[in-house]
Amino acid sequence: MMIRLSLIALALSGTAALAAPQHAQTAPVAVASAVATPAVAAPAVAALPSRLQLRPEINLGRDLVTFGDLIPGLAGEAAATAAFRAPALGETGTIQVARIVEAARAAGIVRDASEIQSQGFAQVVVTRSARRITAMDLEAAVKTGLQERFGVDARIFALAIDGGAPSVAVEPELTGDVAVIDLSFDARSRRLQARLMVPGSTAMRLKPLRISGQLVETMEVVVPKRLIARGETLGKDDVTVERRPRDGQGSEIINDSRAAIDKVARRALLAGVPLRAGDVQREEIVGKGDLVTIVYEAPGLLITLRGRANEAGAMGDVVSVTNPQSKRVLQGRVSGPGRVSVQPSAVGRIASAQ
């Protein structure tokens, strides 16, 4: 059934207007306007429920708010009658209850204001559904255009849009990729200008999207996905690899996740902040001052004695240990929790250390 424009449109508004976007508070939704024709009759009141209840919130994908959107339970021509214009794509507005009642009476939906109940709220919030175009969508479209039109492989670059990525909303039913209509590119400065749109979008056809920006070289960096506490061991699900602008990153940036996984955070690590080599360390399994087992093992020979570690160490680190009784100091490699192994050449020193 085609949406019938309300007779109240003529009575209350001479021209159509769109709702202003929601900022500090929601803006009023405009009354829909149309040219009434004598052939269109008002809905029959007798066929409607005796008590009507307004919805406090409405989400819709079209540009007109009907009485059926506002009042559940309406059917037929009464439900299809258009009363107000919806906000712009992706925006939110409000309709005062008093205006809805006035419009419903003028359109013949109700005879008396008491027939509509609002449960005490003074306005109805209307949100227009939309698909938001992100900076990633724009960057992907520009990179595709650069490859197709200029043969530029932009995979190692990021697009820095002048003034930041604009806020763009299109019709929610459109799922196609953003396409480049016009594109200019200066290979020397890596500056570009582009005009983009989503195929089939009336909103973008009426107001094309134009951007300018520059390609910046990027590098892979490892970033935490969440806040990592000091002393916490990083797992494979705690980090991810992202591409970030190369400028300003420094030489100590970790660009391989294997260099971070199973390492211990030396300080609190913030989510999304690139990791540096000094941010993590291998997990220490021997602590400074710990009692350890000093082990010498060779074919047919195993010597063990107790010692105290003079320094902390992770698996594979070379540390010094002391026999508390003889005060002899040995160098060994951490081979397990509380365990330090010495090389065969140290057998004489082990004997004297005992």
Secondary structure, 3 states (H helix, E strand, C coil): CCCEECCHHHHHCCCCCCECCCCCCCEECCECCCCCCCCCCCCCHHHCCCCEECCCEEEECCCEEEHHHHCCCCCHHHHHEEEEECECCCCEEEEEHHHHHHHHHHCCCCCCHHHEECCCCCEEEEEECCEEECHHHHHHHHHHHHHHHHCCCCCCEEEEECCCCCCEEECCCCCCCCEEEEEEEECCCCEEEEEEECCCCHHHHHCCEEEEEEEEEEEEEEEECCCECCCCECCCCCEEEEEEECCCCCCCECCCHHHCCCEEECCCECCCCCCEHHHEEECEEECCCCEEEEEEEECCEEEEEEEEECCCEECCCEEEEECCCCCCEEEEEEEECCEEECCHHHHHHHHHHC
